[in-house]
Amino acid sequence: MRESYGEQPHNPYAVDPTSGDASAGESPLGEPALGESAIGESPGAVGREDLPPSPVGRDRPRIWPSLLLPLISLVAFLLSSLVMMVVAFYVVHGEFSPRMMVSAEAMQTVSASRVGLLLLVVAPQLALVLPTLIAAALSPVGFSKRLSLVRGHWPLWAWVAAALTTPLIGFISSIAVGSLMEESESLKMMSDIFRGHGETGFLIPLAILIGATPAFCEEFLFRGYVQTRLNRRIGPALGIFLSSALFAVFHMDLIHIIAVFPLGVYLGVIAWRSASLIPTMLGHFVNNSISVFAVVLGPETQDQDPSPEMALFLLVVIGLGLLGALLTAVAMWRLPVPPPVRLTPEPAVS
């Protein structure tokens, strides 16, 4: 018998027959207005029988903030990348000229510097997530609820299982795409940068950096803010697909876009079924960290045989991934589908 965890299984794909104008009763950010509950009633009307109930369609957020925020985040990311590139050139080379930005040698020197890599990676990611943090902080439903930073419906073992499965999804996707398409120049350059830092004893800090920064920043944006709103507006199927497509497009490299789309779908399903962003952040961190180790330990060219360390590393990752996939399937089967989330405004602090 399935455990209820306090709630009965619900079909989130069911069409709400009472949904009307979803924009009514919302703040300019697309949230329910502060003076209303999730079902459109004012606080004073709760329990009164002389007033008809308001449409529940007001609980459905507007869709345009879910599409506008990624665009704002992309602009912030690109501008920050440009500024940090100039700063990194000054820090590493002691000077800057526009010609240096198109010089592969000058860029490689900056990327080979730990300070330069920190500037090029961390600052743009923080700029990417900043609009999301501002929008969530202004949301009348509360910061943690808006970003799904909640306990959710899954136990801890299911979180760990989902995280262990993530590298397996990425590994299968990379093999499939690599068998059909040649690795792009940007991905080759990224691999060379990782190998260079790994050979200088910076492997573990690099794996943590590349793992943790996108795990927080990208998950806040795509699964936390965008998917949470889209799921409530157009349902989990389309919400997960659209947020995963936006997540993939943000990688701005055709090979990378195709390879990470299945990973985005998997993380989207985990975020929806667990009703929490935390397992997807764990999964994203594990996937990116494992990818860094795989690049550094793996052969530089396809005609080279993997080293014994790399072979053992792959066996461990695949074995844990298969175990995680089995436990994740059990969680999907045994744990109930979460009902649609009603994000009611929090009471004002007096």
C-alpha positions in Angstrom: 0.0 0.0 0.0 1.4 3.4 -0.9 2.3 5.9 1.8 0.1 9.0 1.7 2.6 11.4 3.4 -0.4 13.4 4.5 -1.9 13.9 1.0 -3.8 11.8 -1.4 -2.5 11.1 -4.9 -3.7 13.7 -7.4 -3.8 13.9 -11.1 -2.0 17.1 -11.9 -2.9 16.9 -15.6 -6.6 17.2 -14.9 -8.1 20.4 -16.5 -9.5 22.9 -14.0 -13.1 23.6 -15.3 -13.4 26.7 -13.2 -10.2 28.4 -14.5 -11.0 31.7 -16.1 -8.9 34.8 -16.4 -5.7 33.8 -14.7 -4.4 37.3 -14.5 -7.2 38.5 -12.2 -6.2 39.1 -8.6 -2.5 39.0 -9.3 0.3 41.4 -8.4 2.3 43.0 -11.3 4.8 40.1 -10.9 2.1 37.6 -11.8 1.5 36.4 -8.2 -1.8 36.4 -6.3 -2.4 39.8 -4.8 -1.5 40.3 -1.2 -5.0 40.9 -0.1 -6.3 37.5 -1.5 -5.9 33.9 -0.7 -5.1 31.2 -3.2 -8.7 30.8 -4.2 -9.4 34.4 -4.7 -11.2 35.2 -1.4 -10.3 38.0 0.9 -9.2 37.0 4.4 -12.3 38.4 5.9 -14.5 36.2 3.7 -13.2 32.9 5.0 -15.9 30.9 6.5 -18.7 33.2 5.5 -21.7 31.6 3.7 -23.2 34.8 2.4 -20.5 35.3 -0.3 -20.1 33.1 -3.4 -16.7 31.5 -3.8 -14.3 33.2 -6.2 -12.8 31.4 -9.2 -9.9 29.1 -8.4 -8.4 30.2 -11.7 -6.8 33.1 -9.8 -4.4 30.7 -8.3 -2.9 30.1 -11.8 0.0 32.6 -12.4 0.6 34.5 -15.5 2.9 32.9 -18.0 4.8 35.9 -19.2 7.1 36.3 -16.1 8.3 32.7 -16.7 9.5 33.7 -20.1 10.6 37.2 -19.4 12.8 36.3 -16.4 15.1 33.9 -18.4 15.6 36.7 -21.0 16.5 39.2 -18.4 18.8 36.6 -16.8 20.5 35.9 -20.1 21.2 39.6 -20.7 22.6 39.9 -17.2 24.8 36.8 -17.8 26.2 38.1 -21.1 26.9 41.6 -19.8 28.6 40.2 -16.7 30.6 37.8 -18.8 31.8 40.7 -20.9 32.7 42.8 -17.9 34.4 39.9 -16.1 36.4 39.1 -19.3 37.8 42.6 -19.3 38.6 42.4 -15.6 40.2 39.0 -16.0 42.5 40.2 -18.8 43.6 43.1 -16.6 44.3 40.8 -13.7 46.1 38.1 -15.7 47.8 40.1 -18.4 48.0 43.5 -16.7 46.4 45.2 -19.8 43.4 44.9 -22.1 42.7 45.5 -25.7 39.8 44.5 -27.9 42.1 42.3 -30.0 42.8 40.1 -26.9 39.2 39.0 -26.8 39.5 37.3 -30.2 42.9 35.8 -29.4 42.6 32.1 -28.5 46.0 32.2 -26.9 45.2 35.2 -24.7 41.9 33.6 -23.6 43.6 30.3 -22.8 46.1 32.1 -20.6 43.3 33.8 -18.7 41.4 30.5 -18.3 44.5 28.7 -17.1 44.8 31.2 -14.3 42.8 30.2 -11.2 41.8 33.7 -10.5 40.9 34.3 -14.1 38.7 31.1 -14.1 37.0 32.2 -10.9 36.1 35.5 -12.5 34.9 34.0 -15.7 32.7 31.3 -14.0 31.4 32.6 -10.7 30.5 36.2 -11.5 28.4 35.5 -14.6 26.5 32.7 -12.8 25.7 35.1 -9.9 24.5 37.6 -12.5 22.4 34.9 -14.1 20.6 34.1 -10.8 20.3 37.6 -9.4 17.0 38.5 -11.3 15.5 35.2 -10.0 16.5 36.0 -6.4 15.0 39.5 -6.7 11.7 38.2 -8.2 11.4 35.5 -5.5 12.1 38.0 -2.8 9.4 40.3 -4.1 6.9 37.5 -4.4 4.0 37.7 -1.9 4.0 33.9 -1.5 7.4 33.8 0.1 11.0 33.3 -1.1 11.3 29.6 -0.3 7.9 28.6 -1.7 8.4 30.5 -4.9 11.7 28.6 -5.6 10.5 25.3 -4.2 13.1 25.3 -1.5 11.0 23.2 0.7 11.1 19.7 2.2 8.8 18.2 -0.4 7.3 14.7 -0.4 10.3 12.5 -0.8 12.5 11.0 1.9 16.2 11.5 2.0 17.0 8.2 0.4 15.0 9.2 -2.7 17.0 12.4 -2.9 20.3 10.6 -2.9 19.0 8.0 -5.4 17.9 10.7 -7.8 21.3 12.5 -7.4 23.2 9.3 -8.1 21.2 8.7 -11.3 22.0 12.1 -12.8 25.5 11.3 -14.0 24.2 8.2 -15.7 21.6 10.2 -17.6 24.3 12.7 -18.6 26.7 9.9 -19.6 24.2 8.1 -21.8 23.1 11.4 -23.4 26.8 12.4 -24.1 27.5 9.0 -25.7 24.4 9.2 -27.9 25.2 12.7 -29.1 28.9 12.0 -29.5 28.2 9.1 -31.8 26.2 11.3 -34.1 28.0 14.7 -33.9 31.6 15.8 -33.5 32.6 17.6 -30.4 32.4 21.4 -30.8 35.5 23.6 -30.5 34.1 25.3 -27.4 33.7 22.0 -25.6 37.2 21.0 -26.6 38.5 24.2 -25.2 36.6 23.6 -22.0 38.1 20.1 -21.7 41.6 21.5 -22.2 41.0 24.0 -19.5 39.8 21.4 -17.1 42.8 19.1 -17.8 45.2 22.0 -17.3 43.8 22.8 -13.9 43.5 19.1 -13.0 47.2 18.5 -13.7 48.2 21.4 -11.4 46.5 19.9 -8.3 43.3 22.0 -8.6 41.1 19.1 -9.6 38.9 18.8 -6.4 38.4 22.6 -6.0 37.6 22.8 -9.7 35.1 20.0 -9.5 33.4 21.7 -6.5 33.4 25.1 -8.3 32.0 23.7 -11.6 29.5 21.5 -9.7 28.2 23.9 -7.1 27.9 27.2 -9.0 25.4 26.0 -11.7 23.7 23.7 -9.2 22.6 26.7 -7.2 22.2 29.4 -9.9 20.7 27.5 -12.8 18.4 25.4 -10.6 17.0 28.5 -8.9 16.2 29.9 -12.3 15.0 27.0 -14.4 13.5 24.4 -12.0 12.9 26.7 -9.1 11.2 29.8 -10.6 10.4 29.0 -14.2 9.2 25.4 -13.9 7.3 26.0 -10.7 5.2 28.7 -12.4 4.8 26.8 -15.7 3.6 23.7 -14.0 0.9 25.5 -12.3 -0.1 27.4 -15.5 0.1 24.8 -18.3 0.7 21.5 -16.4 3.8 19.4 -15.6 4.2 17.9 -19.0 4.5 21.1 -20.9 6.0 23.0 -18.0 8.9 20.5 -17.7 9.4 20.4 -21.5 9.5 24.2 -21.8 11.8 24.8 -18.8 14.1 22.1 -20.0 14.3 23.6 -23.4 15.2 27.0 -21.9 17.8 25.3 -19.7 19.4 23.6 -22.8 19.3 26.8 -24.9 21.2 28.7 -22.2 24.2 26.6 -22.8 24.6 28.3 -26.2 26.4 25.5 -28.0 24.5 23.2 -30.4 26.2 20.0 -29.2 25.9 21.0 -25.6 22.2 22.0 -26.1 21.3 18.6 -27.5 23.2 16.7 -24.8 21.9 18.5 -21.8 18.2 18.6 -22.8 17.5 15.0 -21.6 19.3 15.9 -18.3 17.0 18.9 -18.0 13.9 16.8 -18.5 15.1 14.3 -15.9 15.8 17.0 -13.3 12.5 18.6 -14.1 10.6 15.3 -13.4 12.5 14.9 -10.1 11.7 18.5 -9.1 8.0 17.9 -9.9 7.6 14.5 -8.3 9.6 15.4 -5.2 7.9 18.8 -4.9 11.3 20.2 -4.0 14.3 21.8 -5.6 16.8 20.3 -3.3 17.2 16.9 -5.0 17.7 18.5 -8.4 20.4 20.8 -6.9 22.1 17.7 -5.5 21.8 15.9 -8.8 23.1 18.9 -10.8 26.1 19.2 -8.5 26.9 15.5 -8.7 26.6 15.4 -12.5 28.9 18.5 -13.1 31.5 17.3 -10.5 31.6 13.8 -12.0 31.9 15.4 -15.5 35.0 17.3 -14.4 36.7 14.2 -13.0 35.8 12.3 -16.2 37.4 14.9 -18.5 40.6 15.2 -16.4 41.0 11.4 -15.9 39.9 10.4 -19.4 42.0 10.2 -22.6 42.6 13.3 -24.6 41.7 11.7 -27.9 39.2 9.0 -28.8 41.8 6.7 -30.2 43.5 6.4 -26.8 42.6 3.7 -24.3 41.3 4.8 -20.9 43.7 4.5 -18.0 43.0 1.9 -15.2 42.0 4.8 -12.9 39.5 6.0 -15.5 38.1 2.5 -16.1 37.6 2.0 -12.3 36.1 5.5 -12.0 33.6 4.8 -14.8 32.6 1.4 -13.2 31.9 3.0 -9.9 29.9 5.9 -11.5 27.9 3.5 -13.7 27.3 1.1 -10.8 26.1 3.8 -8.5 24.0 5.3 -11.3 22.2 2.0 -11.9 21.6 1.5 -8.2 20.3 5.1 -8.0 18.1 4.5 -11.1 16.5 1.4 -9.5 15.8 3.3 -6.2 14.5 6.3 -8.1 12.1 4.1 -10.0 10.9 2.7 -6.7 10.3 6.2 -5.4 8.4 7.1 -8.6 6.2 4.0 -8.1 5.7 4.0 -4.4 5.5 7.7 -3.5 2.3 9.6 -4.6 2.2 12.2 -7.3 2.1 15.6 -5.5 -1.1 17.7 -5.9 -0.9 21.1 -7.6 0.8 23.6 -5.3 -1.3 26.5 -4.1 1.0 29.3 -3.2 -1.0 31.4 -0.8 0.3 34.8 0.1 2.0 35.0 3.5 0.4 37.3 6.1 1.9 40.7 6.5 4.3 41.1 9.4 2.8 43.6 11.9 
